[in-house]
Amino acid sequence: MQDDVLEVRIMEEANFIADTGATVRSAAEVFHISKSTVHTVVII
């Protein structure tokens, strides 16, 4: 169950960055998470 939630989160953030050309900083602001978390999630 938790893996499904993580997979959805990863896809939402990655798609947001790909679709909008957002920076890590702006994606972090939109998703209310740290820049480090964005890096970690998108690298997965």
mmJSON file of the N, C-alpha and C atoms, coordinates in Angstrom:
{"data_MODEL":{"atom_site":{
"group_PDB":["ATOM","ATOM","ATOM","ATOM","ATOM","ATOM","ATOM","ATOM","ATOM","ATOM","ATOM","ATOM","ATOM","ATOM","ATOM","ATOM","ATOM","ATOM","ATOM","ATOM","ATOM","ATOM","ATOM","ATOM","ATOM","ATOM","ATOM","ATOM","ATOM","ATOM","ATOM","ATOM","ATOM","ATOM","ATOM","ATOM","ATOM","ATOM","ATOM","ATOM","ATOM","ATOM","ATOM","ATOM","ATOM","ATOM","ATOM","ATOM","ATOM","ATOM","ATOM","ATOM","ATOM","ATOM","ATOM","ATOM","ATOM","ATOM","ATOM","ATOM","ATOM","ATOM","ATOM","ATOM","ATOM","ATOM","ATOM","ATOM","ATOM","ATOM","ATOM","ATOM","ATOM","ATOM","ATOM","ATOM","ATOM","ATOM","ATOM","ATOM","ATOM","ATOM","ATOM","ATOM","ATOM","ATOM","ATOM","ATOM","ATOM","ATOM","ATOM","ATOM","ATOM","ATOM","ATOM","ATOM","ATOM","ATOM","ATOM","ATOM","ATOM","ATOM","ATOM","ATOM","ATOM","ATOM","ATOM","ATOM","ATOM","ATOM","ATOM","ATOM","ATOM","ATOM","ATOM","ATOM","ATOM","ATOM","ATOM","ATOM","ATOM","ATOM","ATOM","ATOM","ATOM","ATOM","ATOM","ATOM","ATOM","ATOM","ATOM","ATOM"],
"id":[1,2,3,4,5,6,7,8,9,10,11,12,13,14,15,16,17,18,19,20,21,22,23,24,25,26,27,28,29,30,31,32,33,34,35,36,37,38,39,40,41,42,43,44,45,46,47,48,49,50,51,52,53,54,55,56,57,58,59,60,61,62,63,64,65,66,67,68,69,70,71,72,73,74,75,76,77,78,79,80,81,82,83,84,85,86,87,88,89,90,91,92,93,94,95,96,97,98,99,100,101,102,103,104,105,106,107,108,109,110,111,112,113,114,115,116,117,118,119,120,121,122,123,124,125,126,127,128,129,130,131,132],
"type_symbol":["N","C","C","N","C","C","N","C","C","N","C","C","N","C","C","N","C","C","N","C","C","N","C","C","N","C","C","N","C","C","N","C","C","N","C","C","N","C","C","N","C","C","N","C","C","N","C","C","N","C","C","N","C","C","N","C","C","N","C","C","N","C","C","N","C","C","N","C","C","N","C","C","N","C","C","N","C","C","N","C","C","N","C","C","N","C","C","N","C","C","N","C","C","N","C","C","N","C","C","N","C","C","N","C","C","N","C","C","N","C","C","N","C","C","N","C","C","N","C","C","N","C","C","N","C","C","N","C","C","N","C","C"],
"label_atom_id":["N","CA","C","N","CA","C","N","CA","C","N","CA","C","N","CA","C","N","CA","C","N","CA","C","N","CA","C","N","CA","C","N","CA","C","N","CA","C","N","CA","C","N","CA","C","N","CA","C","N","CA","C","N","CA","C","N","CA","C","N","CA","C","N","CA","C","N","CA","C","N","CA","C","N","CA","C","N","CA","C","N","CA","C","N","CA","C","N","CA","C","N","CA","C","N","CA","C","N","CA","C","N","CA","C","N","CA","C","N","CA","C","N","CA","C","N","CA","C","N","CA","C","N","CA","C","N","CA","C","N","CA","C","N","CA","C","N","CA","C","N","CA","C","N","CA","C","N","CA","C","N","CA","C"],
"label_alt_id":[null,null,null,null,null,null,null,null,null,null,null,null,null,null,null,null,null,null,null,null,null,null,null,null,null,null,null,null,null,null,null,null,null,null,null,null,null,null,null,null,null,null,null,null,null,null,null,null,null,null,null,null,null,null,null,null,null,null,null,null,null,null,null,null,null,null,null,null,null,null,null,null,null,null,null,null,null,null,null,null,null,null,null,null,null,null,null,null,null,null,null,null,null,null,null,null,null,null,null,null,null,null,null,null,null,null,null,null,null,null,null,null,null,null,null,null,null,null,null,null,null,null,null,null,null,null,null,null,null,null,null,null],
"label_comp_id":["MET","MET","MET","GLN","GLN","GLN","ASP","ASP","ASP","ASP","ASP","ASP","VAL","VAL","VAL","LEU","LEU","LEU","GLU","GLU","GLU","VAL","VAL","VAL","ARG","ARG","ARG","ILE","ILE","ILE","MET","MET","MET","GLU","GLU","GLU","GLU","GLU","GLU","ALA","ALA","ALA","ASN","ASN","ASN","PHE","PHE","PHE","ILE","ILE","ILE","ALA","ALA","ALA","ASP","ASP","ASP","THR","THR","THR","GLY","GLY","GLY","ALA","ALA","ALA","THR","THR","THR","VAL","VAL","VAL","ARG","ARG","ARG","SER","SER","SER","ALA","ALA","ALA","ALA","ALA","ALA","GLU","GLU","GLU","VAL","VAL","VAL","PHE","PHE","PHE","HIS","HIS","HIS","ILE","ILE","ILE","SER","SER","SER","LYS","LYS","LYS","SER","SER","SER","THR","THR","THR","VAL","VAL","VAL","HIS","HIS","HIS","THR","THR","THR","VAL","VAL","VAL","VAL","VAL","VAL","ILE","ILE","ILE","ILE","ILE","ILE"],
"label_asym_id":["A","A","A","A","A","A","A","A","A","A","A","A","A","A","A","A","A","A","A","A","A","A","A","A","A","A","A","A","A","A","A","A","A","A","A","A","A","A","A","A","A","A","A","A","A","A","A","A","A","A","A","A","A","A","A","A","A","A","A","A","A","A","A","A","A","A","A","A","A","A","A","A","A","A","A","A","A","A","A","A","A","A","A","A","A","A","A","A","A","A","A","A","A","A","A","A","A","A","A","A","A","A","A","A","A","A","A","A","A","A","A","A","A","A","A","A","A","A","A","A","A","A","A","A","A","A","A","A","A","A","A","A"],
"label_entity_id":["1","1","1","1","1","1","1","1","1","1","1","1","1","1","1","1","1","1","1","1","1","1","1","1","1","1","1","1","1","1","1","1","1","1","1","1","1","1","1","1","1","1","1","1","1","1","1","1","1","1","1","1","1","1","1","1","1","1","1","1","1","1","1","1","1","1","1","1","1","1","1","1","1","1","1","1","1","1","1","1","1","1","1","1","1","1","1","1","1","1","1","1","1","1","1","1","1","1","1","1","1","1","1","1","1","1","1","1","1","1","1","1","1","1","1","1","1","1","1","1","1","1","1","1","1","1","1","1","1","1","1","1"],
"label_seq_id":[1,1,1,2,2,2,3,3,3,4,4,4,5,5,5,6,6,6,7,7,7,8,8,8,9,9,9,10,10,10,11,11,11,12,12,12,13,13,13,14,14,14,15,15,15,16,16,16,17,17,17,18,18,18,19,19,19,20,20,20,21,21,21,22,22,22,23,23,23,24,24,24,25,25,25,26,26,26,27,27,27,28,28,28,29,29,29,30,30,30,31,31,31,32,32,32,33,33,33,34,34,34,35,35,35,36,36,36,37,37,37,38,38,38,39,39,39,40,40,40,41,41,41,42,42,42,43,43,43,44,44,44],
"pdbx_PDB_ins_code":[null,null,null,null,null,null,null,null,null,null,null,null,null,null,null,null,null,null,null,null,null,null,null,null,null,null,null,null,null,null,null,null,null,null,null,null,null,null,null,null,null,null,null,null,null,null,null,null,null,null,null,null,null,null,null,null,null,null,null,null,null,null,null,null,null,null,null,null,null,null,null,null,null,null,null,null,null,null,null,null,null,null,null,null,null,null,null,null,null,null,null,null,null,null,null,null,null,null,null,null,null,null,null,null,null,null,null,null,null,null,null,null,null,null,null,null,null,null,null,null,null,null,null,null,null,null,null,null,null,null,null,null],
"Cartn_x":[0.815,0.0,0.861,1.853,2.7,3.502,3.888,4.617,3.766,2.461,1.563,1.48,1.41,1.341,2.627,3.743,5.03,5.133,4.69,4.751,3.899,2.724,1.854,2.534,3.122,3.81,4.976,5.748,6.882,6.412,5.379,4.885,4.304,3.581,3.02,4.118,5.137,6.218,7.045,7.367,8.158,7.391,6.111,5.299,5.164,5.025,4.934,6.19,7.344,8.609,8.759,8.433,8.568,7.584,6.356,5.324,5.488,5.979,6.048,7.461,8.459,9.833,10.229,9.517,9.748,11.144,11.656,12.909,12.602,13.64,13.471,12.895,13.382,12.901,11.41,10.982,9.565,8.683,9.156,8.395,8.259,9.313,9.272,8.229,8.159,7.168,5.746,5.521,4.185,3.729,4.626,4.267,4.498,4.952,5.182,6.134,7.243,8.292,9.634,10.694,12.017,12.617,13.586,14.289,14.993,15.534,16.209,15.247,14.027,13.032,12.701,12.581,12.317,13.445,14.673,15.823,15.755,15.501,15.459,14.347,13.183,12.019,12.194,12.66,12.765,13.9,14.94,16.043,15.597,14.667,14.181,13.585],
"Cartn_y":[-1.194,0.0,1.262,1.305,2.487,2.666,1.555,1.646,2.293,2.015,2.617,4.122,4.55,5.982,6.669,6.037,6.596,6.672,5.636,5.627,6.743,6.959,8.042,9.386,9.573,10.827,11.074,10.033,10.157,10.58,9.911,10.214,11.628,12.054,13.406,14.46,14.284,15.268,15.24,14.052,13.94,14.499,14.178,14.695,16.202,16.73,18.175,18.857,18.33,18.908,18.777,17.605,17.378,18.234,18.326,19.053,20.557,21.07,22.522,23.079,22.198,22.681,23.342,22.98,23.581,23.234,24.106,23.832,22.999,22.432,21.673,22.594,23.794,24.734,25.032,25.286,25.607,24.382,23.209,21.987,21.763,22.014,21.856,22.793,23.999,24.941,24.486,24.007,23.565,22.379,21.426,20.213,20.328,21.496,21.752,20.731,20.513,19.614,20.3,19.719,20.33,20.012,20.822,20.572,19.228,18.877,17.586,16.429,16.571,15.524,15.402,16.522,16.472,15.731,16.069,15.383,13.881,13.518,12.114,11.375,11.961,11.318,11.192,12.232,12.211,11.295,11.159,10.266,8.81,8.47,7.098,6.748],
"Cartn_z":[0.0,0.0,0.0,0.884,0.964,-0.328,-0.966,-2.233,-3.314,-3.306,-4.283,-4.105,-2.86,-2.557,-3.011,-2.737,-3.143,-4.66,-5.345,-6.809,-7.411,-6.857,-7.341,-7.104,-5.942,-5.618,-6.572,-6.825,-7.737,-9.118,-9.611,-10.957,-11.041,-10.016,-10.019,-10.072,-9.259,-9.22,-10.501,-10.975,-12.208,-13.4,-13.5,-14.605,-14.528,-13.331,-13.166,-13.703,-13.319,-13.766,-15.283,-15.818,-17.261,-18.068,-17.6,-18.345,-18.294,-17.177,-17.006,-17.159,-17.133,-17.163,-15.848,-14.792,-13.476,-12.962,-12.146,-11.456,-10.214,-9.637,-8.401,-7.318,-7.264,-6.248,-6.419,-7.641,-7.839,-7.619,-7.999,-7.74,-6.237,-5.502,-4.048,-3.433,-3.935,-3.426,-3.739,-4.941,-5.34,-4.502,-4.261,-3.535,-2.024,-1.575,-0.142,0.484,-0.21,0.281,0.074,0.62,0.48,-0.889,-1.276,-2.538,-2.498,-1.353,-1.205,-1.457,-0.985,-1.204,-2.685,-3.374,-4.817,-5.516,-5.201,-5.793,-5.54,-4.312,-3.929,-4.665,-4.72,-5.334,-6.837,-7.49,-8.945,-9.4,-8.612,-8.967,-8.944,-8.049,-7.955,-9.279],
"occupancy":[1.0,1.0,1.0,1.0,1.0,1.0,1.0,1.0,1.0,1.0,1.0,1.0,1.0,1.0,1.0,1.0,1.0,1.0,1.0,1.0,1.0,1.0,1.0,1.0,1.0,1.0,1.0,1.0,1.0,1.0,1.0,1.0,1.0,1.0,1.0,1.0,1.0,1.0,1.0,1.0,1.0,1.0,1.0,1.0,1.0,1.0,1.0,1.0,1.0,1.0,1.0,1.0,1.0,1.0,1.0,1.0,1.0,1.0,1.0,1.0,1.0,1.0,1.0,1.0,1.0,1.0,1.0,1.0,1.0,1.0,1.0,1.0,1.0,1.0,1.0,1.0,1.0,1.0,1.0,1.0,1.0,1.0,1.0,1.0,1.0,1.0,1.0,1.0,1.0,1.0,1.0,1.0,1.0,1.0,1.0,1.0,1.0,1.0,1.0,1.0,1.0,1.0,1.0,1.0,1.0,1.0,1.0,1.0,1.0,1.0,1.0,1.0,1.0,1.0,1.0,1.0,1.0,1.0,1.0,1.0,1.0,1.0,1.0,1.0,1.0,1.0,1.0,1.0,1.0,1.0,1.0,1.0],
"B_iso_or_equiv":[0.0,0.0,0.0,0.0,0.0,0.0,0.0,0.0,0.0,0.0,0.0,0.0,0.0,0.0,0.0,0.0,0.0,0.0,0.0,0.0,0.0,0.0,0.0,0.0,0.0,0.0,0.0,0.0,0.0,0.0,0.0,0.0,0.0,0.0,0.0,0.0,0.0,0.0,0.0,0.0,0.0,0.0,0.0,0.0,0.0,0.0,0.0,0.0,0.0,0.0,0.0,0.0,0.0,0.0,0.0,0.0,0.0,0.0,0.0,0.0,0.0,0.0,0.0,0.0,0.0,0.0,0.0,0.0,0.0,0.0,0.0,0.0,0.0,0.0,0.0,0.0,0.0,0.0,0.0,0.0,0.0,0.0,0.0,0.0,0.0,0.0,0.0,0.0,0.0,0.0,0.0,0.0,0.0,0.0,0.0,0.0,0.0,0.0,0.0,0.0,0.0,0.0,0.0,0.0,0.0,0.0,0.0,0.0,0.0,0.0,0.0,0.0,0.0,0.0,0.0,0.0,0.0,0.0,0.0,0.0,0.0,0.0,0.0,0.0,0.0,0.0,0.0,0.0,0.0,0.0,0.0,0.0],
"pdbx_formal_charge":[null,null,null,null,null,null,null,null,null,null,null,null,null,null,null,null,null,null,null,null,null,null,null,null,null,null,null,null,null,null,null,null,null,null,null,null,null,null,null,null,null,null,null,null,null,null,null,null,null,null,null,null,null,null,null,null,null,null,null,null,null,null,null,null,null,null,null,null,null,null,null,null,null,null,null,null,null,null,null,null,null,null,null,null,null,null,null,null,null,null,null,null,null,null,null,null,null,null,null,null,null,null,null,null,null,null,null,null,null,null,null,null,null,null,null,null,null,null,null,null,null,null,null,null,null,null,null,null,null,null,null,null],
"auth_seq_id":[1,1,1,2,2,2,3,3,3,4,4,4,5,5,5,6,6,6,7,7,7,8,8,8,9,9,9,10,10,10,11,11,11,12,12,12,13,13,13,14,14,14,15,15,15,16,16,16,17,17,17,18,18,18,19,19,19,20,20,20,21,21,21,22,22,22,23,23,23,24,24,24,25,25,25,26,26,26,27,27,27,28,28,28,29,29,29,30,30,30,31,31,31,32,32,32,33,33,33,34,34,34,35,35,35,36,36,36,37,37,37,38,38,38,39,39,39,40,40,40,41,41,41,42,42,42,43,43,43,44,44,44],
"auth_comp_id":["MET","MET","MET","GLN","GLN","GLN","ASP","ASP","ASP","ASP","ASP","ASP","VAL","VAL","VAL","LEU","LEU","LEU","GLU","GLU","GLU","VAL","VAL","VAL","ARG","ARG","ARG","ILE","ILE","ILE","MET","MET","MET","GLU","GLU","GLU","GLU","GLU","GLU","ALA","ALA","ALA","ASN","ASN","ASN","PHE","PHE","PHE","ILE","ILE","ILE","ALA","ALA","ALA","ASP","ASP","ASP","THR","THR","THR","GLY","GLY","GLY","ALA","ALA","ALA","THR","THR","THR","VAL","VAL","VAL","ARG","ARG","ARG","SER","SER","SER","ALA","ALA","ALA","ALA","ALA","ALA","GLU","GLU","GLU","VAL","VAL","VAL","PHE","PHE","PHE","HIS","HIS","HIS","ILE","ILE","ILE","SER","SER","SER","LYS","LYS","LYS","SER","SER","SER","THR","THR","THR","VAL","VAL","VAL","HIS","HIS","HIS","THR","THR","THR","VAL","VAL","VAL","VAL","VAL","VAL","ILE","ILE","ILE","ILE","ILE","ILE"],
"auth_asym_id":["A","A","A","A","A","A","A","A","A","A","A","A","A","A","A","A","A","A","A","A","A","A","A","A","A","A","A","A","A","A","A","A","A","A","A","A","A","A","A","A","A","A","A","A","A","A","A","A","A","A","A","A","A","A","A","A","A","A","A","A","A","A","A","A","A","A","A","A","A","A","A","A","A","A","A","A","A","A","A","A","A","A","A","A","A","A","A","A","A","A","A","A","A","A","A","A","A","A","A","A","A","A","A","A","A","A","A","A","A","A","A","A","A","A","A","A","A","A","A","A","A","A","A","A","A","A","A","A","A","A","A","A"],
"auth_atom_id":["N","CA","C","N","CA","C","N","CA","C","N","CA","C","N","CA","C","N","CA","C","N","CA","C","N","CA","C","N","CA","C","N","CA","C","N","CA","C","N","CA","C","N","CA","C","N","CA","C","N","CA","C","N","CA","C","N","CA","C","N","CA","C","N","CA","C","N","CA","C","N","CA","C","N","CA","C","N","CA","C","N","CA","C","N","CA","C","N","CA","C","N","CA","C","N","CA","C","N","CA","C","N","CA","C","N","CA","C","N","CA","C","N","CA","C","N","CA","C","N","CA","C","N","CA","C","N","CA","C","N","CA","C","N","CA","C","N","CA","C","N","CA","C","N","CA","C","N","CA","C","N","CA","C"],
"pdbx_PDB_model_num":[1,1,1,1,1,1,1,1,1,1,1,1,1,1,1,1,1,1,1,1,1,1,1,1,1,1,1,1,1,1,1,1,1,1,1,1,1,1,1,1,1,1,1,1,1,1,1,1,1,1,1,1,1,1,1,1,1,1,1,1,1,1,1,1,1,1,1,1,1,1,1,1,1,1,1,1,1,1,1,1,1,1,1,1,1,1,1,1,1,1,1,1,1,1,1,1,1,1,1,1,1,1,1,1,1,1,1,1,1,1,1,1,1,1,1,1,1,1,1,1,1,1,1,1,1,1,1,1,1,1,1,1]
}}}
